[in-house]
Amino acid sequence: MERQQVQDELAAALRTEEHPEVAAGLLRGLRGLGDDRVADAAVRWLRDPVAGPSAARALGAVDPGTAAPHLRAALTDKTLSPHTRAAAAAAVGAAGRWDAVWLLLSLLDDPDDVLRSGVLDGLETLVDNGLRPWERHPVAWALTDHLATDDRHTWRTRNALDGLTQALPDLRRLADNAPSGEVLAAALSLLDADDPTDEHARHDVRRFLCRLDDPHEPVRYEAILGLERWTEAGGPLPPDGETARGRLEALTEDASPRLRQAATRLLGALDTGPP
């Protein structure tokens, strides 16, 4: 694939290919090259339910000016396969044009589960690549609202929120009063507990400690991981830390293997760390 001759031959084969499965394979192979020669063929295959998702992803890798109108059209075309529209949403996020955030936010609450998954993947990419200052609060507010309401994509929404400090106030409210155990666990996993000088982080430690006895295993697990982040940053346990140790010792006998391992690991860190 690194040889120009190979790329030229694959691009030529794609232009004349008639079988969706083969076209999808060629589109996947050529996608990473960001080659504008792929654009026309990708547009041709967008409407095919088999090759359409690969075509949308390939468009996301070519020149944004060339791909943008086709990806926008695919996003709003309800006659296309949901998987193609989801791939188009993820591609819009990867392209990162000026209107990408607003296009994706407008579809965040679409009734189609598959499309929402692509929208969340696109937003995650945009957050990872760095939002513009005026985009950060709208994205944070929309995603935290979504975290509380979309139980089909709780952890996908959580991943899209990772790194958005503007979401922390709402995430802390969810950590105190989430509608479900999964949402509560996701909110706890995003709390910033790595700065012992931060007053909010010290309150987060209290949140983690309170959730060590939660009836939901994911919540207990994320509470331990939060305390682990705090300990690794050099933060001390509160004055009543012995109570926390007792809870952690009890959790080393929990039915969940990962929870037992996490509790044992944290207790070891507390025993070997600075007083």
C-alpha positions as semicolon CSV with decimal commas, in nm:
position;residue;x (nm);y (nm);z (nm)
1;M;0,000;0,000;0,000
2;E;0,297;0,234;0,044
3;R;0,395;0,196;-0,321
4;Q;0,241;0,452;-0,553
5;Q;0,188;0,190;-0,823
6;V;-0,020;-0,025;-0,587
7;Q;-0,228;0,275;-0,480
8;D;-0,289;0,371;-0,844
9;E;-0,403;0,020;-0,933
10;L;-0,638;-0,006;-0,636
11;A;-0,789;0,335;-0,711
12;A;-0,839;0,232;-1,074
13;A;-1,003;-0,095;-0,964
14;L;-1,237;0,095;-0,732
15;R;-1,357;0,319;-1,015
16;T;-1,486;0,019;-1,213
17;E;-1,584;-0,218;-0,933
18;E;-1,948;-0,338;-0,935
19;H;-1,965;-0,569;-0,632
20;P;-2,048;-0,395;-0,300
21;E;-1,838;-0,627;-0,083
22;V;-1,529;-0,577;-0,298
23;A;-1,589;-0,203;-0,321
24;A;-1,617;-0,185;0,057
25;G;-1,281;-0,362;0,090
26;L;-1,114;-0,128;-0,158
27;L;-1,260;0,176;0,016
28;R;-1,130;0,053;0,351
29;G;-0,787;-0,007;0,203
30;L;-0,764;0,334;0,039
31;R;-0,928;0,532;0,319
32;G;-0,613;0,596;0,518
33;L;-0,442;0,755;0,219
34;G;-0,677;1,054;0,213
35;D;-0,662;1,031;-0,166
36;D;-0,902;1,261;-0,351
37;R;-0,918;1,006;-0,632
38;V;-1,132;0,796;-0,396
39;A;-1,395;1,068;-0,351
40;D;-1,596;1,011;-0,669
41;A;-1,611;0,636;-0,616
42;A;-1,705;0,684;-0,249
43;V;-1,993;0,913;-0,345
44;R;-2,110;0,652;-0,595
45;W;-2,128;0,385;-0,324
46;L;-2,287;0,594;-0,048
47;R;-2,637;0,470;-0,124
48;D;-2,539;0,103;-0,113
49;P;-2,626;-0,057;0,224
50;V;-2,317;-0,281;0,216
51;A;-2,050;-0,043;0,088
52;G;-2,211;0,278;0,214
53;P;-2,047;0,287;0,560
54;S;-1,701;0,229;0,408
55;A;-1,774;0,498;0,150
56;A;-1,868;0,748;0,422
57;R;-1,552;0,673;0,621
58;A;-1,341;0,710;0,307
59;L;-1,497;1,050;0,240
60;G;-1,401;1,157;0,590
61;A;-1,035;1,112;0,500
62;V;-1,027;1,316;0,177
63;D;-1,016;1,693;0,139
64;P;-1,288;1,832;0,369
65;G;-1,402;2,080;0,105
66;T;-1,466;1,795;-0,137
67;A;-1,632;1,563;0,113
68;A;-1,833;1,806;0,324
69;P;-2,144;1,849;0,104
70;H;-2,174;1,474;0,050
71;L;-2,135;1,395;0,419
72;R;-2,389;1,663;0,514
73;A;-2,636;1,520;0,265
74;A;-2,579;1,165;0,395
75;L;-2,637;1,278;0,753
76;T;-2,984;1,410;0,678
77;D;-3,092;1,153;0,417
78;K;-3,322;0,912;0,602
79;T;-3,340;0,683;0,298
80;L;-2,977;0,581;0,356
81;S;-2,880;0,288;0,577
82;P;-2,853;0,392;0,945
83;H;-2,503;0,244;0,945
84;T;-2,405;0,468;0,653
85;R;-2,545;0,774;0,829
86;A;-2,362;0,676;1,149
87;A;-2,037;0,641;0,955
88;A;-2,102;0,980;0,795
89;A;-2,148;1,132;1,141
90;A;-1,820;0,986;1,261
91;A;-1,653;1,112;0,940
92;V;-1,789;1,463;0,999
93;G;-1,624;1,457;1,340
94;A;-1,297;1,334;1,193
95;A;-1,298;1,607;0,926
96;G;-1,354;1,871;1,195
97;R;-1,491;2,149;0,978
98;W;-1,627;2,469;1,133
99;D;-1,985;2,341;1,131
100;A;-1,914;1,985;1,247
101;V;-2,014;2,046;1,610
102;W;-2,346;2,202;1,521
103;L;-2,432;1,935;1,264
104;L;-2,369;1,658;1,515
105;L;-2,541;1,826;1,809
106;S;-2,855;1,863;1,599
107;L;-2,869;1,482;1,565
108;L;-2,762;1,389;1,918
109;D;-3,118;1,298;2,021
110;D;-3,222;1,129;1,697
111;P;-3,450;0,829;1,762
112;D;-3,223;0,595;1,564
113;D;-2,980;0,419;1,801
114;V;-2,729;0,342;1,526
115;L;-2,714;0,701;1,409
116;R;-2,669;0,827;1,764
117;S;-2,370;0,596;1,806
118;G;-2,201;0,757;1,505
119;V;-2,287;1,107;1,628
120;L;-2,127;1,030;1,965
121;D;-1,818;0,887;1,796
122;G;-1,791;1,203;1,587
123;L;-1,824;1,425;1,893
124;E;-1,563;1,218;2,077
125;T;-1,318;1,277;1,793
126;L;-1,390;1,650;1,795
127;V;-1,332;1,669;2,172
128;D;-1,009;1,466;2,142
129;N;-0,880;1,693;1,866
130;G;-0,967;2,008;2,060
131;L;-1,288;2,209;2,040
132;R;-1,293;2,580;1,971
133;P;-1,348;2,785;2,289
134;W;-1,706;2,879;2,196
135;E;-1,793;2,514;2,129
136;R;-1,684;2,368;2,461
137;H;-1,976;2,472;2,681
138;P;-2,253;2,382;2,432
139;V;-2,099;2,039;2,375
140;A;-2,049;1,982;2,748
141;W;-2,409;2,078;2,830
142;A;-2,555;1,869;2,549
143;L;-2,352;1,560;2,633
144;T;-2,418;1,570;3,008
145;D;-2,791;1,599;2,938
146;H;-2,756;1,309;2,698
147;L;-2,567;1,100;2,952
148;A;-2,869;1,117;3,183
149;T;-3,122;1,018;2,918
150;D;-2,967;0,781;2,660
151;D;-2,933;0,448;2,839
152;R;-2,840;0,273;2,513
153;H;-2,514;0,467;2,482
154;T;-2,413;0,555;2,837
155;W;-2,044;0,471;2,800
156;R;-2,017;0,607;2,447
157;T;-2,149;0,937;2,581
158;R;-1,907;0,912;2,870
159;N;-1,615;0,869;2,629
160;A;-1,724;1,175;2,431
161;L;-1,723;1,378;2,754
162;D;-1,373;1,273;2,857
163;G;-1,151;1,582;2,878
164;L;-1,431;1,841;2,879
165;T;-1,369;2,029;3,203
166;Q;-1,674;2,245;3,130
167;A;-1,888;1,937;3,199
168;L;-1,759;1,884;3,554
169;P;-2,029;2,085;3,740
170;D;-2,307;1,885;3,574
171;L;-2,116;1,560;3,614
172;R;-2,085;1,625;3,986
173;R;-2,461;1,677;4,006
174;L;-2,509;1,344;3,828
175;A;-2,262;1,180;4,066
176;D;-2,486;1,295;4,351
177;N;-2,823;1,220;4,194
178;A;-2,795;1,010;3,878
179;P;-3,102;0,836;3,735
180;S;-2,930;0,495;3,719
181;G;-2,631;0,304;3,846
182;E;-2,465;0,301;3,503
183;V;-2,498;0,679;3,467
184;L;-2,366;0,729;3,820
185;A;-2,066;0,506;3,745
186;A;-1,997;0,694;3,421
187;A;-2,016;1,029;3,600
188;L;-1,780;0,913;3,876
189;S;-1,529;0,793;3,617
190;L;-1,503;1,144;3,475
191;L;-1,450;1,335;3,799
192;D;-1,112;1,505;3,814
193;A;-0,941;1,362;4,122
194;D;-0,577;1,421;4,033
195;D;-0,514;1,761;4,195
196;P;-0,495;1,756;4,577
197;T;-0,492;2,138;4,583
198;D;-0,832;2,160;4,409
199;E;-1,122;2,209;4,651
200;H;-1,365;2,045;4,408
201;A;-1,139;1,740;4,382
202;R;-1,138;1,707;4,760
203;H;-1,518;1,700;4,752
204;D;-1,496;1,436;4,481
205;V;-1,300;1,217;4,722
206;R;-1,596;1,232;4,957
207;R;-1,820;1,127;4,669
208;F;-1,599;0,827;4,600
209;L;-1,597;0,726;4,965
210;C;-1,976;0,749;4,989
211;R;-2,016;0,522;4,687
212;L;-1,799;0,237;4,815
213;D;-2,116;0,077;4,955
214;D;-2,335;0,144;4,652
215;P;-2,550;-0,155;4,547
216;H;-2,433;-0,130;4,184
217;E;-2,100;-0,299;4,110
218;P;-1,994;-0,047;3,839
219;V;-2,044;0,236;4,089
220;R;-1,831;0,070;4,356
221;Y;-1,566;-0,005;4,096
222;E;-1,548;0,353;3,965
223;A;-1,540;0,482;4,323
224;I;-1,229;0,274;4,389
225;L;-1,067;0,390;4,066
226;G;-1,141;0,750;4,162
227;L;-0,972;0,700;4,498
228;E;-0,681;0,537;4,316
229;R;-0,640;0,844;4,093
230;W;-0,644;1,063;4,402
231;T;-0,385;0,850;4,582
232;E;-0,155;0,839;4,278
233;A;-0,166;1,221;4,269
234;G;-0,045;1,229;4,630
235;G;-0,376;1,317;4,789
236;P;-0,441;1,192;5,146
237;L;-0,758;1,023;5,260
238;P;-0,986;1,236;5,481
239;P;-0,941;1,227;5,860
240;D;-1,189;0,938;5,881
241;G;-0,978;0,740;5,636
242;E;-0,974;0,434;5,862
243;T;-1,343;0,388;5,789
244;A;-1,258;0,392;5,419
245;R;-0,989;0,130;5,474
246;G;-1,244;-0,092;5,644
247;R;-1,477;-0,059;5,348
248;L;-1,195;-0,136;5,106
249;E;-1,094;-0,444;5,305
250;A;-1,452;-0,566;5,284
251;L;-1,447;-0,510;4,907
252;T;-1,145;-0,741;4,872
253;E;-1,400;-1,015;4,940
254;D;-1,652;-0,886;4,683
255;A;-1,806;-1,125;4,429
256;S;-1,669;-0,913;4,141
257;P;-1,312;-1,015;4,044
258;R;-1,223;-0,672;3,904
259;L;-1,354;-0,502;4,216
260;R;-1,155;-0,733;4,443
261;Q;-0,840;-0,663;4,241
262;A;-0,896;-0,286;4,243
263;A;-0,961;-0,278;4,620
264;T;-0,652;-0,488;4,690
265;R;-0,441;-0,268;4,463
266;L;-0,563;0,052;4,631
267;L;-0,502;-0,083;4,980
268;G;-0,147;-0,174;4,876
269;A;-0,091;0,179;4,744
270;L;-0,223;0,330;5,066
271;D;0,007;0,109;5,274
272;T;0,320;0,189;5,071
273;G;0,249;0,555;4,996
274;P;0,360;0,857;5,200
275;P;0,190;0,898;5,539
